[in-house]
Amino acid sequence: MTGTATSELPPPSLGALRENGPISLFVDFDGTLVDIAPAPDAIFVPDGFARRLERLSSDLSGRVALVSGRSLENLQEHLGSLDLARAGSHGLERVRADGSRIGERPAIFPEAVRVAVGQFATRSEGLYYEAKRLGAALHYRNAPGCEAACLAFADEQAARYELKAKRGKCVVELVPREADKGAAVCAFMAEQGFAGSRPVFIGDDVTDEDGFRAVAELGGFGIIVGGRQDTLARYRLPSPAKVHEWLDL
């Protein structure tokens, strides 16, 4: 258990929050800005969406960052070039809006793990292996009966290779132990442009709880998207469409 939502109410409007001082927004991607799709590459991104995000960032003096489980390279494939602070691979990759790196370059991910996950995915129809530069994901959305076996396999690999098995919506992903969206939030908040503001994290999945925890410790709050109940977020929005509405995208 990560916690319990303190409210089922929507958050105050963005305008109302800004009246009380500067805020920073940290926003997940899948399930938050775009709807979950049957496969990672099947998501729908509206035309011009990157420019809308950049406009939002400009309105907040650059204090907006995407914080995604996807790699930065994959985000660029779906959004194009983006003049926006962003963190990929569950916070392992962090760059400023100008593309300059924050922190050290992440270590190389073990190729043996990718091979093992790929082979495991061929054992049952409906399983899907997603290769990532800094991780390996096993999707079982189309094979829900394989959930227990997938989680047990991921835990075994994590123990063997000193990794972390991150669970999400019908997916388990093997990532380095340092992968943590909360750590990315803290890294951004230490930057001059973000420092001194009130942080808000918007996300939908278990992996976003690290972000909710970090912003709460820094005097801000989280917004959970969707119906998941076990959360540290203070407020709730029901869908990505309502996130767009709240952000005026």
N, C-alpha and C positions, 0 to 999 in steps of 0.2 A: 504494500500500500504506500503510495506517495503522499497522500493527503486527502482532504475533502474540499470540494469547491465551497467557498464561503458564501456564494451567492449564485442564483440562477439569473440574475439581472444582467442586462447588457451594460457595457462600460459607459461612463459619461462620454459625451461627444468629444471629438478631438479638439474642437474649438474651446470647449469648457476647460479641458485639461490644460491647454496652452495659456489660458488666462491666469493660471496659478504658477506659471514659470515654464522654463524650457523643458521639453521632453525629448527623449530619443525612442525611436521605434526599431525593434528587432523582430523580423517577420520570417516565419517559416515559409516554405514554398508549396510542396505537395499537401493537399488537404486543407490548406490555409489560403493561398492565393489562387491555386488551381484545384479543380476537383480531382479526387483519386480516380485513376483509370485502371483498366484490367491489366495493363503492362506499363512499365515506367516510360516507354517511348510513345505511349498512346495518349498522353495528356493533351488537352486543348489549351493553347495560349492565345488570347485575343490579339488581333493585329494592333500594333502600337503600344502594347502593354509595357514594354521597357521604358518608353518615353513617359508614360503616366507615372511609373515608379520614380523616374528621375525628377519629374515635376514635384511629386510629393517630397522627395528629399530636398529639393531646392526650397520649398516652402518651409521646411524645418531646418534650414541652414546646414544641410548635409548630414543631419543626425538620423539617418535611416540606414539600416543594414539588413540584407537578406542573410538568413542563417539556415542553411539547408543540409540535409543528408546527402544530397547530390554533390558531385564534384563541381568545382568551379568551371571546368571545361564543359561538363554536361549542361550546367545552367546557361552557359553561353550558347550552346547548340540550340536551346529552346528560346532564349531571350535575345540573342544577338549581343553585340557589344553593349556594355552597361556602365554608365558613369555613376556608380553607386558602390558604397562599401558593402562587402559581402564575405561570408564565410561558407566554405563548402566542406564536404566530407565530415559532417557532424562537428564542425568547428575546427578541424585540423588545419584547413587552408584558410588564411585570413588575409584579405587585401583591403587597402583603402580605395576610395572612389577613383583615384588615379591609377590603380593597378599595382601600386607598390606593396610589397609583402609586409605583414606584421608578424614578427616572431621568426623562429627558425623554420627551415624547410622540413616537412615531415619525413620520417624514415621510410624506406622502401617496404612495401607490404609483401609478406612471404608468398612466393609463387606457388608453393606446395599447398597452401590453403585454397587458393583459387582452383587448382586442379581438383582437390578433394571435394569442394562444394559443387563444381561443375559435374563431377562424376556422380555425386549423390543425387543431383537433380534429374539425372537420366533414369533413375530407378523407378519413378512413379509418374504416370501421366498427369499433367497439370502443374507439375513443379516447374519453376522458372529460375534459372541462374542468371543473376545480373553481375557482370564483372565491373569492378570499380578500380580506379587507380590506387585508392587507399583502403580498399575493403572488398568484401565479397558478400553478396546478398542472395538469400534463398527465399523466393516468393511462393506462397502456397494458397493464394486467393482462389485459384481454380482447382485446388486439391485440399479442401479444408480438413479432410480426414487424416491428412499427413502432418497436421500441426505438431502433435506430440513427438513424432519421430524427428521432425525438422529441428525442434527446439533442443531435443536431447543430443542430436548430432552437432549442432552449433555449440552447445555447452562443452561437449567433448573436445572439439577443435580449439575452442577458446582456452581451455585448460592446457592443452598440449602445446600451443604456440604462444601462450601468455598474451592472449588477446581479450577483447570484451565482446560478448554476444549481446547486441542491442535488439530488442524486440519492438516491432511496430505493428501496424495494421496488416495482418496476413503476411508478414515478412520478418525474418530474423537476419541480422547482418553482423558479420565478423569484422571488427575494426580494432585499431590499436587502442590500448587502454587509455591513452590520453584524449581520445575523441570525446568531446563534451561541449555541447552548445553553450553551457553556462560559462565555461572558460573563455569561449569566444566573446560572449557578452562582456566579461570582465576586461578582456584585452581591448575591445573597442572603447569601453567606458574610461580607460586609462589614456585614450587619445585626446589631444587638446580639443578637437571639435565636439566630442561627446561629454567630456568631463564637466561635472557640475549640473548636469541635467537629470531629470527623473526618467528612468528606463521603463519601457513597456515592452513585454514580449508577447507575441501572438503566435500560437501554434495549436496543433490538433492531436499530436500523437504522444506516446510515452516518452520518446526521445526528446520532446520539448520540455519535459519536467525539469531538466537541468537548467534550461533557460528561465523557467518560471521561478525556480529557487534563487538563481543568481540575481534577477531583477528585484525580488522581494528583499534580499539581503542588502541591496543598494538603494532601498527606499522606494522602489516602484512596485509594479504588479504585473501579473500575467492575465491573458485573455485566452480561454480555451475555445476552440472552434469545433462545433459538433456536439454530440451527446455523451462523450466519455465522462464518467462521473468521478473517477479516482484521480484527483488532480490538485495541484497547489495553486492553480489560477484563481484569481479573485472574481473575474467576470466571465461572461460567456456570450459568444456569437454563434448562431446555429449553422452557418454554412460559409463557404468562400464568397458567395454572392453578397452576403451580409457584411463580410470583411471589406469587400470593395466599396460597399455603401458607406461603411463607417469611415474608411480612409478617403472617401470621395475620389476614387480612381475612375 
